Every structure is written in structure tokens, then in C-alpha cells.
Amino acid sequence: MLNLKAVNQELERRGHRVRLAKGDGYFYFWSGEAVDWLDRTVIVPKISSLTLKQWVDEFQKLRRKNEQIQKQAARKTPKRKPSRHPA
């Protein structure tokens, strides 16, 4: 039977520093790698809605998505011009 412990152990076995937790009608990745993620949720009612492989795939898909979000944000962040105050 699939449970949170099994998913978290598999993620850890694959070298990912992250935890899966249950919300109200969804699951979310938190801690470690996912601490700064903007999108971390998987909308499914039960842990058994996905297989173990699908949970790992969802983690990898969200990791890639968040990497893209962060890259786009970095490109849009204006660079500061040096101050021109006289010394």
C-alpha cells in the first residue's frame, strides 16, 4: 500500500532533499529543494491516486517548472545602476 512514508523514502533514495505532505484535497512538496518553490502542489485527493513512479515524476516536473520560473524572474529583475553621488 502506498503512503507518504514510502514516497518520501523513494525521493530520499533518489537523492532528493524534499518531503511530500498532505493538504486538504491536495499534496505538496516542502523543505530542502522545494523551500523556495512558487508551485509545489499536486491536486489529487489521495496518495494512492498516483503510483510511486508518478509521484517521483510529479516532483521532477515541478522542480523543472520552478527552475524555469526562477530563471524568468532573474531575467526580468532590473540590474541596479551604481549610485552617482559625489564622494
Backbone hydrogen bonds in HBPLUS format (Angstrom, degrees):
<---DONOR---> <-ACCEPTOR-->    atom                        ^
c    i                          cat <-CA-CA->   ^        H-A-AA   ^      H-
h    n   atom  resd res      DA  || num        DHA   H-A  angle D-A-AA Bond
n    s   type  num  typ     dist DA aas  dist angle  dist       angle   num
A0007-VAL N   A0003-ASN O   3.16 MM   4  6.53 160.4  2.20 155.3 160.6     1
A0008-ASN N   A0004-LEU O   2.85 MM   4  6.04 172.6  1.86 162.1 164.2     2
A0009-GLN N   A0005-LYS O   2.86 MM   4  5.99 153.5  1.93 147.5 155.1     3
A0010-GLU N   A0006-ALA O   3.00 MM   4  6.17 154.1  2.07 143.5 150.2     4
A0011-LEU N   A0007-VAL O   2.95 MM   4  6.23 161.0  1.98 154.8 159.8     5
A0012-GLU N   A0008-ASN O   2.99 MM   4  6.14 159.1  2.03 143.8 149.8     6
A0013-ARG N   A0009-GLN O   2.81 MM   4  6.00 155.3  1.87 146.5 153.8     7
A0014-ARG N   A0010-GLU O   3.05 MM   4  6.26 142.0  2.20 142.8 151.9     8
A0016-HIS N   A0011-LEU O   2.96 MM   5  5.37 159.3  2.00 155.0 148.7     9
A0015-GLY N   A0012-GLU O   2.88 MM   3  5.03 158.9  1.92 109.4 114.6    10
A0033-GLU N   A0017-ARG O   2.69 MM  16  5.72 155.3  1.75 163.1 172.0    11
A0019-ARG N   A0030-TRP O   2.90 MM  11  5.38 155.8  1.96 162.1 167.0    12
A0030-TRP N   A0019-ARG O   2.83 MM  11  5.38 155.3  1.89 152.8 160.7    13
A0021-ALA N   A0028-TYR O   2.85 MM   7  5.44 155.7  1.91 152.9 161.1    14
A0028-TYR N   A0021-ALA O   2.88 MM   7  5.44 158.1  1.93 149.3 155.7    15
A0023-GLY N   A0026-TYR O   2.70 MM   3  5.07 164.7  1.72 149.0 149.1    16
A0027-PHE N   A0042-VAL O   2.95 MM  15  5.25 161.7  1.98 148.6 154.7    17
A0042-VAL N   A0027-PHE O   2.80 MM  15  5.25 159.9  1.84 154.6 156.0    18
A0029-PHE N   A0040-ARG O   3.01 MM  11  5.39 156.9  2.06 146.0 151.4    19
A0034-ALA N   A0031-SER O   3.00 MM   3  5.48 140.3  2.17 149.5 139.4    20
A0035-VAL N   A0032-GLY O   3.24 MM   3  5.62 169.8  2.25 118.1 120.2    21
A0037-TRP N   A0034-ALA O   3.12 MM   3  5.13 164.4  2.14 109.3 114.0    22
A0049-SER N   A0046-LYS O   2.94 MM   3  5.24 161.3  1.97 111.6 115.9    23
A0055-TRP N   A0051-THR O   2.97 MM   4  6.31 148.2  2.07 150.2 158.6    24
A0056-VAL N   A0052-LEU O   3.12 MM   4  6.45 159.6  2.17 150.9 155.8    25
A0057-ASP N   A0053-LYS O   2.89 MM   4  6.14 156.1  1.94 147.9 155.4    26
A0058-GLU N   A0054-GLN O   2.82 MM   4  6.03 152.2  1.90 144.5 151.8    27
A0059-PHE N   A0055-TRP O   2.99 MM   4  6.28 156.5  2.05 147.6 153.4    28
A0060-GLN N   A0056-VAL O   3.01 MM   4  6.31 164.2  2.03 151.7 155.4    29
A0061-LYS N   A0057-ASP O   2.85 MM   4  6.05 156.1  1.90 150.4 157.4    30
A0062-LEU N   A0058-GLU O   2.92 MM   4  6.11 163.6  1.95 151.3 155.2    31
A0063-ARG N   A0059-PHE O   2.86 MM   4  6.09 151.8  1.94 149.5 158.3    32
A0064-ARG N   A0060-GLN O   3.03 MM   4  6.25 163.5  2.06 148.2 151.5    33
A0065-LYS N   A0061-LYS O   2.98 MM   4  6.19 161.1  2.02 147.7 153.6    34
A0066-ASN N   A0062-LEU O   2.93 MM   4  6.06 161.5  1.96 148.7 152.9    35
A0067-GLU N   A0063-ARG O   2.98 MM   4  6.20 148.5  2.08 145.5 154.4    36
A0068-GLN N   A0064-ARG O   3.03 MM   4  6.33 155.4  2.09 150.3 156.2    37
A0069-ILE N   A0065-LYS O   2.98 MM   4  6.29 157.1  2.03 147.7 154.3    38
A0070-GLN N   A0066-ASN O   2.95 MM   4  6.10 163.2  1.98 147.5 151.4    39
A0071-LYS N   A0067-GLU O   2.97 MM   4  6.17 152.0  2.05 144.7 152.4    40
A0072-GLN N   A0068-GLN O   2.95 MM   4  6.15 162.5  1.98 153.3 157.6    41
A0073-ALA N   A0069-ILE O   2.97 MM   4  6.18 157.0  2.02 148.3 155.0    42
A0074-ALA N   A0070-GLN O   2.99 MM   4  6.13 151.6  2.07 141.6 149.0    43
A0075-ARG N   A0071-LYS O   3.08 MM   4  6.36 148.9  2.18 145.2 153.0    44
A0076-LYS N   A0072-GLN O   3.13 MM   4  6.36 143.3  2.27 143.3 152.9    45
A0077-THR N   A0073-ALA O   3.08 MM   4  6.18 126.2  2.38 142.2 154.9    46
